[in-house]
């Protein structure tokens, strides 16, 4: 019987909250977060004003 040892190294973990430019996972996470904030803001404007988002800003 042979004695083999397996060396286990810790994975390199990147900071998922870091602000990175370009097509990176970090940029896509921030893009999604900002899109959720914008969608929530538009929904709250419609809820409290009783008008659609574009009508509220006078575009339509």
N, CA, C and O atoms as a CHARMM CRD file, in Angstrom:
* protein
*
  240
    1    1 UNK  N      0.83800  -1.16900   0.00000 PROA 1      0.00000
    2    1 UNK  CA     0.00000   0.00000   0.00000 PROA 1      0.00000
    3    1 UNK  C      0.88900   1.24000   0.00000 PROA 1      0.00000
    4    1 UNK  O      1.83300   1.35000   0.78200 PROA 1      0.00000
    5    2 UNK  N      0.56200   2.17500  -0.89900 PROA 2      0.00000
    6    2 UNK  CA     1.37200   3.38600  -0.98300 PROA 2      0.00000
    7    2 UNK  C      0.71500   4.49200  -0.16600 PROA 2      0.00000
    8    2 UNK  O     -0.50800   4.56600  -0.05600 PROA 2      0.00000
    9    3 UNK  N      1.51800   5.30500   0.37500 PROA 3      0.00000
   10    3 UNK  CA     1.03800   6.42700   1.17400 PROA 3      0.00000
   11    3 UNK  C      1.08800   7.67400   0.29900 PROA 3      0.00000
   12    3 UNK  O      2.16600   8.19800   0.01800 PROA 3      0.00000
   13    4 UNK  N     -0.07400   8.14600  -0.12900 PROA 4      0.00000
   14    4 UNK  CA    -0.13300   9.36600  -0.94100 PROA 4      0.00000
   15    4 UNK  C     -0.80100  10.45900  -0.11800 PROA 4      0.00000
   16    4 UNK  O     -1.78800  10.22500   0.57900 PROA 4      0.00000
   17    5 UNK  N     -0.26000  11.61000  -0.21400 PROA 5      0.00000
   18    5 UNK  CA    -0.85900  12.74500   0.48700 PROA 5      0.00000
   19    5 UNK  C     -1.39800  13.71700  -0.55100 PROA 5      0.00000
   20    5 UNK  O     -0.80000  13.93400  -1.60500 PROA 5      0.00000
   21    6 UNK  N     -2.51100  14.27500  -0.22800 PROA 6      0.00000
   22    6 UNK  CA    -3.13800  15.25000  -1.11500 PROA 6      0.00000
   23    6 UNK  C     -3.02200  16.61800  -0.45800 PROA 6      0.00000
   24    6 UNK  O     -3.45600  16.81600   0.67700 PROA 6      0.00000
   25    7 UNK  N     -2.44400  17.53300  -1.17100 PROA 7      0.00000
   26    7 UNK  CA    -2.29100  18.88800  -0.64800 PROA 7      0.00000
   27    7 UNK  C     -3.51800  19.69400  -1.05800 PROA 7      0.00000
   28    7 UNK  O     -3.83200  19.81300  -2.24300 PROA 7      0.00000
   29    8 UNK  N     -4.19600  20.23700  -0.07700 PROA 8      0.00000
   30    8 UNK  CA    -5.39600  21.02900  -0.32700 PROA 8      0.00000
   31    8 UNK  C     -5.04900  22.49100  -0.07600 PROA 8      0.00000
   32    8 UNK  O     -4.56200  22.85200   0.99500 PROA 8      0.00000
   33    9 UNK  N     -5.30400  23.31600  -1.07000 PROA 9      0.00000
   34    9 UNK  CA    -5.05300  24.74600  -0.92900 PROA 9      0.00000
   35    9 UNK  C     -6.38400  25.48200  -0.85700 PROA 9      0.00000
   36    9 UNK  O     -7.37500  25.05100  -1.44600 PROA 9      0.00000
   37   10 UNK  N     -6.39600  26.57000  -0.14500 PROA 10     0.00000
   38   10 UNK  CA    -7.60700  27.37600  -0.02700 PROA 10     0.00000
   39   10 UNK  C     -7.86400  28.08100  -1.35200 PROA 10     0.00000
   40   10 UNK  O     -6.92800  28.56900  -1.98600 PROA 10     0.00000
   41   11 UNK  N     -9.12200  28.13900  -1.77500 PROA 11     0.00000
   42   11 UNK  CA    -9.42200  28.83300  -3.03200 PROA 11     0.00000
   43   11 UNK  C     -9.21000  30.34200  -2.89200 PROA 11     0.00000
   44   11 UNK  O     -9.35400  30.91000  -1.80900 PROA 11     0.00000
   45   12 UNK  N     -8.86900  30.96200  -3.99600 PROA 12     0.00000
   46   12 UNK  CA    -8.70700  32.41400  -4.01500 PROA 12     0.00000
   47   12 UNK  C    -10.10100  33.01700  -4.09900 PROA 12     0.00000
   48   12 UNK  O    -10.83900  32.78200  -5.05600 PROA 12     0.00000
   49   13 UNK  N    -10.43800  33.77500  -3.10900 PROA 13     0.00000
   50   13 UNK  CA   -11.77500  34.36500  -3.03500 PROA 13     0.00000
   51   13 UNK  C    -11.65900  35.84600  -3.35100 PROA 13     0.00000
   52   13 UNK  O    -10.94500  36.58500  -2.67400 PROA 13     0.00000
   53   14 UNK  N    -12.37400  36.26900  -4.39000 PROA 14     0.00000
   54   14 UNK  CA   -12.40000  37.68700  -4.72900 PROA 14     0.00000
   55   14 UNK  C    -13.52900  38.35500  -3.97100 PROA 14     0.00000
   56   14 UNK  O    -14.55000  37.73100  -3.68200 PROA 14     0.00000
   57   15 UNK  N    -13.34700  39.59800  -3.65800 PROA 15     0.00000
   58   15 UNK  CA   -14.38100  40.35800  -2.96700 PROA 15     0.00000
   59   15 UNK  C    -15.53100  40.61600  -3.93600 PROA 15     0.00000
   60   15 UNK  O    -15.36900  41.34300  -4.91700 PROA 15     0.00000
   61   16 UNK  N    -16.69500  40.01900  -3.66200 PROA 16     0.00000
   62   16 UNK  CA   -17.82900  40.16700  -4.57500 PROA 16     0.00000
   63   16 UNK  C    -18.42600  41.56100  -4.51500 PROA 16     0.00000
   64   16 UNK  O    -19.18700  41.93500  -5.40700 PROA 16     0.00000
   65   17 UNK  N    -18.10200  42.34600  -3.48600 PROA 17     0.00000
   66   17 UNK  CA   -18.63300  43.69800  -3.36800 PROA 17     0.00000
   67   17 UNK  C    -17.67500  44.75500  -3.87800 PROA 17     0.00000
   68   17 UNK  O    -17.98100  45.94500  -3.80200 PROA 17     0.00000
   69   18 UNK  N    -16.53300  44.35700  -4.39200 PROA 18     0.00000
   70   18 UNK  CA   -15.56400  45.31800  -4.90600 PROA 18     0.00000
   71   18 UNK  C    -16.11500  45.99100  -6.16300 PROA 18     0.00000
   72   18 UNK  O    -16.84700  45.38100  -6.94300 PROA 18     0.00000
   73   19 UNK  N    -15.75300  47.24000  -6.33600 PROA 19     0.00000
   74   19 UNK  CA   -16.20000  47.98100  -7.52000 PROA 19     0.00000
   75   19 UNK  C    -15.19200  47.72700  -8.63500 PROA 19     0.00000
   76   19 UNK  O    -14.06900  48.22900  -8.58700 PROA 19     0.00000
   77   20 UNK  N    -15.58600  46.95500  -9.62900 PROA 20     0.00000
   78   20 UNK  CA   -14.70300  46.62300 -10.74800 PROA 20     0.00000
   79   20 UNK  C    -15.36100  47.07600 -12.04100 PROA 20     0.00000
   80   20 UNK  O    -16.56800  46.92300 -12.22300 PROA 20     0.00000
   81   21 UNK  N    -14.55600  47.63300 -12.93700 PROA 21     0.00000
   82   21 UNK  CA   -15.06100  48.07800 -14.23400 PROA 21     0.00000
   83   21 UNK  C    -14.94800  46.94800 -15.24000 PROA 21     0.00000
   84   21 UNK  O    -14.10300  46.06400 -15.09500 PROA 21     0.00000
   85   22 UNK  N    -15.79700  46.97100 -16.26200 PROA 22     0.00000
   86   22 UNK  CA   -15.73900  45.97100 -17.32000 PROA 22     0.00000
   87   22 UNK  C    -16.75100  44.86800 -17.08600 PROA 22     0.00000
   88   22 UNK  O    -17.60000  44.96300 -16.20000 PROA 22     0.00000
   89   23 UNK  N    -16.65200  43.83000 -17.88100 PROA 23     0.00000
   90   23 UNK  CA   -17.57900  42.71000 -17.78400 PROA 23     0.00000
   91   23 UNK  C    -17.06000  41.71300 -16.76000 PROA 23     0.00000
   92   23 UNK  O    -16.51600  40.66600 -17.11000 PROA 23     0.00000
   93   24 UNK  N    -17.23500  42.05100 -15.50600 PROA 24     0.00000
   94   24 UNK  CA   -16.78800  41.19300 -14.42300 PROA 24     0.00000
   95   24 UNK  C    -17.99300  40.79600 -13.58000 PROA 24     0.00000
   96   24 UNK  O    -19.01400  41.48200 -13.62200 PROA 24     0.00000
   97   25 UNK  N    -17.90500  39.72400 -12.82800 PROA 25     0.00000
   98   25 UNK  CA   -19.02900  39.35700 -11.94900 PROA 25     0.00000
   99   25 UNK  C    -19.36500  40.46500 -10.94900 PROA 25     0.00000
  100   25 UNK  O    -20.53300  40.66700 -10.61700 PROA 25     0.00000
  101   26 UNK  N    -18.34900  41.18100 -10.46900 PROA 26     0.00000
  102   26 UNK  CA   -18.61600  42.25600  -9.52300 PROA 26     0.00000
  103   26 UNK  C    -19.43000  43.37300 -10.16600 PROA 26     0.00000
  104   26 UNK  O    -20.34300  43.91200  -9.54000 PROA 26     0.00000
  105   27 UNK  N    -19.11300  43.72200 -11.40100 PROA 27     0.00000
  106   27 UNK  CA   -19.85600  44.77400 -12.09300 PROA 27     0.00000
  107   27 UNK  C    -21.29800  44.34600 -12.33800 PROA 27     0.00000
  108   27 UNK  O    -22.21200  45.16500 -12.24400 PROA 27     0.00000
  109   28 UNK  N    -21.50600  43.09100 -12.64400 PROA 28     0.00000
  110   28 UNK  CA   -22.86600  42.60500 -12.88100 PROA 28     0.00000
  111   28 UNK  C    -23.67700  42.56400 -11.58900 PROA 28     0.00000
  112   28 UNK  O    -24.88600  42.79400 -11.61100 PROA 28     0.00000
  113   29 UNK  N    -23.03000  42.27700 -10.47600 PROA 29     0.00000
  114   29 UNK  CA   -23.73200  42.30100  -9.19000 PROA 29     0.00000
  115   29 UNK  C    -24.18500  43.71800  -8.87700 PROA 29     0.00000
  116   29 UNK  O    -25.32400  43.92800  -8.46000 PROA 29     0.00000
  117   30 UNK  N    -23.29300  44.70000  -9.07600 PROA 30     0.00000
  118   30 UNK  CA   -23.66900  46.09500  -8.83400 PROA 30     0.00000
  119   30 UNK  C    -24.75000  46.56300  -9.80400 PROA 30     0.00000
  120   30 UNK  O    -25.64600  47.31700  -9.42500 PROA 30     0.00000
  121   31 UNK  N    -24.66500  46.11600 -11.05200 PROA 31     0.00000
  122   31 UNK  CA   -25.68100  46.46900 -12.03700 PROA 31     0.00000
  123   31 UNK  C    -27.04900  45.95300 -11.58600 PROA 31     0.00000
  124   31 UNK  O    -28.04500  46.66900 -11.68500 PROA 31     0.00000
  125   32 UNK  N    -27.09900  44.74000 -11.10300 PROA 32     0.00000
  126   32 UNK  CA   -28.35700  44.17200 -10.62200 PROA 32     0.00000
  127   32 UNK  C    -28.88700  44.90800  -9.40400 PROA 32     0.00000
  128   32 UNK  O    -30.09000  45.14200  -9.29300 PROA 32     0.00000
  129   33 UNK  N    -28.00500  45.27200  -8.49800 PROA 33     0.00000
  130   33 UNK  CA   -28.44000  46.00200  -7.30600 PROA 33     0.00000
  131   33 UNK  C    -29.03300  47.35500  -7.67200 PROA 33     0.00000
  132   33 UNK  O    -30.08600  47.73800  -7.16000 PROA 33     0.00000
  133   34 UNK  N    -28.35500  48.07800  -8.55700 PROA 34     0.00000
  134   34 UNK  CA   -28.85500  49.39200  -8.95400 PROA 34     0.00000
  135   34 UNK  C    -30.16300  49.28000  -9.74300 PROA 34     0.00000
  136   34 UNK  O    -31.03500  50.14100  -9.62700 PROA 34     0.00000
  137   35 UNK  N    -30.29800  48.22300 -10.54000 PROA 35     0.00000
  138   35 UNK  CA   -31.54600  48.01000 -11.27600 PROA 35     0.00000
  139   35 UNK  C    -32.69900  47.73200 -10.31500 PROA 35     0.00000
  140   35 UNK  O    -33.81500  48.20300 -10.53600 PROA 35     0.00000
  141   36 UNK  N    -32.43900  46.96900  -9.24800 PROA 36     0.00000
  142   36 UNK  CA   -33.48600  46.69800  -8.25900 PROA 36     0.00000
  143   36 UNK  C    -33.91100  47.96900  -7.54200 PROA 36     0.00000
  144   36 UNK  O    -35.09500  48.15800  -7.26500 PROA 36     0.00000
  145   37 UNK  N    -32.95000  48.84800  -7.23700 PROA 37     0.00000
  146   37 UNK  CA   -33.28400  50.11500  -6.59200 PROA 37     0.00000
  147   37 UNK  C    -34.12700  50.97800  -7.52000 PROA 37     0.00000
  148   37 UNK  O    -35.10000  51.59000  -7.08100 PROA 37     0.00000
  149   38 UNK  N    -33.76000  51.03500  -8.81100 PROA 38     0.00000
  150   38 UNK  CA   -34.52800  51.81600  -9.77500 PROA 38     0.00000
  151   38 UNK  C    -35.93200  51.27900  -9.97400 PROA 38     0.00000
  152   38 UNK  O    -36.88600  52.04900 -10.08300 PROA 38     0.00000
  153   39 UNK  N    -36.06200  49.96700 -10.02100 PROA 39     0.00000
  154   39 UNK  CA   -37.39600  49.37400 -10.18900 PROA 39     0.00000
  155   39 UNK  C    -38.25600  49.66200  -8.96900 PROA 39     0.00000
  156   39 UNK  O    -39.43800  49.98000  -9.10700 PROA 39     0.00000
  157   40 UNK  N    -37.68200  49.55500  -7.78200 PROA 40     0.00000
  158   40 UNK  CA   -38.43300  49.84100  -6.56000 PROA 40     0.00000
  159   40 UNK  C    -38.85700  51.30600  -6.51900 PROA 40     0.00000
  160   40 UNK  O    -39.97700  51.61600  -6.11400 PROA 40     0.00000
  161   41 UNK  N    -37.96400  52.21300  -6.93800 PROA 41     0.00000
  162   41 UNK  CA   -38.30500  53.63600  -6.95800 PROA 41     0.00000
  163   41 UNK  C    -39.45800  53.90600  -7.91500 PROA 41     0.00000
  164   41 UNK  O    -40.37000  54.66400  -7.58500 PROA 41     0.00000
  165   42 UNK  N    -39.42800  53.29300  -9.10200 PROA 42     0.00000
  166   42 UNK  CA   -40.52200  53.49000 -10.06800 PROA 42     0.00000
  167   42 UNK  C    -41.83000  52.92900  -9.52800 PROA 42     0.00000
  168   42 UNK  O    -42.88300  53.54200  -9.70300 PROA 42     0.00000
  169   43 UNK  N    -41.78000  51.77500  -8.87500 PROA 43     0.00000
  170   43 UNK  CA   -42.99500  51.18100  -8.31000 PROA 43     0.00000
  171   43 UNK  C    -43.55700  52.05700  -7.18800 PROA 43     0.00000
  172   43 UNK  O    -44.77400  52.21600  -7.08700 PROA 43     0.00000
  173   44 UNK  N    -42.69400  52.62400  -6.34800 PROA 44     0.00000
  174   44 UNK  CA   -43.16900  53.48500  -5.26400 PROA 44     0.00000
  175   44 UNK  C    -43.75600  54.78400  -5.79300 PROA 44     0.00000
  176   44 UNK  O    -44.73700  55.28700  -5.24600 PROA 44     0.00000
  177   45 UNK  N    -43.16500  55.33500  -6.85500 PROA 45     0.00000
  178   45 UNK  CA   -43.72000  56.55100  -7.46900 PROA 45     0.00000
  179   45 UNK  C    -45.13000  56.27000  -7.97500 PROA 45     0.00000
  180   45 UNK  O    -46.04000  57.07000  -7.75900 PROA 45     0.00000
  181   46 UNK  N    -45.31300  55.13500  -8.64700 PROA 46     0.00000
  182   46 UNK  CA   -46.64000  54.79400  -9.15700 PROA 46     0.00000
  183   46 UNK  C    -47.62100  54.53800  -8.01700 PROA 46     0.00000
  184   46 UNK  O    -48.79000  54.91300  -8.10400 PROA 46     0.00000
  185   47 UNK  N    -47.15000  53.90600  -6.95700 PROA 47     0.00000
  186   47 UNK  CA   -48.02900  53.58600  -5.83500 PROA 47     0.00000
  187   47 UNK  C    -48.50600  54.84500  -5.12100 PROA 47     0.00000
  188   47 UNK  O    -49.69500  54.97900  -4.83100 PROA 47     0.00000
  189   48 UNK  N    -47.59200  55.76400  -4.83600 PROA 48     0.00000
  190   48 UNK  CA   -47.94700  56.93400  -4.04400 PROA 48     0.00000
  191   48 UNK  C    -48.53200  58.08400  -4.85400 PROA 48     0.00000
  192   48 UNK  O    -49.28100  58.89100  -4.30500 PROA 48     0.00000
  193   49 UNK  N    -48.21500  58.18400  -6.14400 PROA 49     0.00000
  194   49 UNK  CA   -48.73700  59.29500  -6.93900 PROA 49     0.00000
  195   49 UNK  C    -50.01500  58.92500  -7.68000 PROA 49     0.00000
  196   49 UNK  O    -50.79100  59.80400  -8.05600 PROA 49     0.00000
  197   50 UNK  N    -50.23800  57.64000  -7.89000 PROA 50     0.00000
  198   50 UNK  CA   -51.41900  57.22000  -8.64400 PROA 50     0.00000
  199   50 UNK  C    -51.25400  57.39900 -10.14400 PROA 50     0.00000
  200   50 UNK  O    -52.20800  57.20100 -10.89800 PROA 50     0.00000
  201   51 UNK  N    -50.08000  57.76500 -10.58200 PROA 51     0.00000
  202   51 UNK  CA   -49.79700  57.94900 -12.00300 PROA 51     0.00000
  203   51 UNK  C    -48.67900  57.00400 -12.40600 PROA 51     0.00000
  204   51 UNK  O    -47.91200  56.52500 -11.57100 PROA 51     0.00000
  205   52 UNK  N    -48.60300  56.74800 -13.70100 PROA 52     0.00000
  206   52 UNK  CA   -47.49300  55.96800 -14.20800 PROA 52     0.00000
  207   52 UNK  C    -46.19400  56.75600 -14.12300 PROA 52     0.00000
  208   52 UNK  O    -46.20400  57.97800 -13.97100 PROA 52     0.00000
  209   53 UNK  N    -45.08300  56.05000 -14.22200 PROA 53     0.00000
  210   53 UNK  CA   -43.76500  56.69200 -14.08600 PROA 53     0.00000
  211   53 UNK  C    -43.57000  57.78800 -15.12500 PROA 53     0.00000
  212   53 UNK  O    -43.10200  58.87900 -14.79800 PROA 53     0.00000
  213   54 UNK  N    -43.92900  57.50000 -16.38700 PROA 54     0.00000
  214   54 UNK  CA   -43.72400  58.49300 -17.44200 PROA 54     0.00000
  215   54 UNK  C    -44.69300  59.67200 -17.30900 PROA 54     0.00000
  216   54 UNK  O    -44.33200  60.80500 -17.62600 PROA 54     0.00000
  217   55 UNK  N    -45.90700  59.41700 -16.84800 PROA 55     0.00000
  218   55 UNK  CA   -46.84800  60.50800 -16.61000 PROA 55     0.00000
  219   55 UNK  C    -46.40500  61.38200 -15.44400 PROA 55     0.00000
  220   55 UNK  O    -46.58700  62.60000 -15.46800 PROA 55     0.00000
  221   56 UNK  N    -45.82600  60.75900 -14.42900 PROA 56     0.00000
  222   56 UNK  CA   -45.35700  61.49700 -13.26200 PROA 56     0.00000
  223   56 UNK  C    -44.28200  62.51000 -13.65500 PROA 56     0.00000
  224   56 UNK  O    -44.26800  63.62800 -13.13900 PROA 56     0.00000
  225   57 UNK  N    -43.39700  62.13600 -14.55100 PROA 57     0.00000
  226   57 UNK  CA   -42.32400  63.03400 -14.98400 PROA 57     0.00000
  227   57 UNK  C    -42.73300  63.93900 -16.15100 PROA 57     0.00000
  228   57 UNK  O    -41.93400  64.75000 -16.61700 PROA 57     0.00000
  229   58 UNK  N    -43.97900  63.79900 -16.62400 PROA 58     0.00000
  230   58 UNK  CA   -44.47600  64.65800 -17.67400 PROA 58     0.00000
  231   58 UNK  C    -43.99000  64.29000 -19.06500 PROA 58     0.00000
  232   58 UNK  O    -44.02700  65.12100 -19.97300 PROA 58     0.00000
  233   59 UNK  N    -43.53800  63.06400 -19.24400 PROA 59     0.00000
  234   59 UNK  CA   -43.05900  62.63100 -20.55200 PROA 59     0.00000
  235   59 UNK  C    -44.21600  62.24400 -21.45300 PROA 59     0.00000
  236   59 UNK  O    -44.16400  62.47200 -22.66100 PROA 59     0.00000
  237   60 UNK  N    -45.25200  61.66600 -20.88500 PROA 60     0.00000
  238   60 UNK  CA   -46.44800  61.31100 -21.66600 PROA 60     0.00000
  239   60 UNK  C    -47.59500  62.20600 -21.29000 PROA 60     0.00000
  240   60 UNK  O    -48.69000  62.06800 -21.83400 PROA 60     0.00000
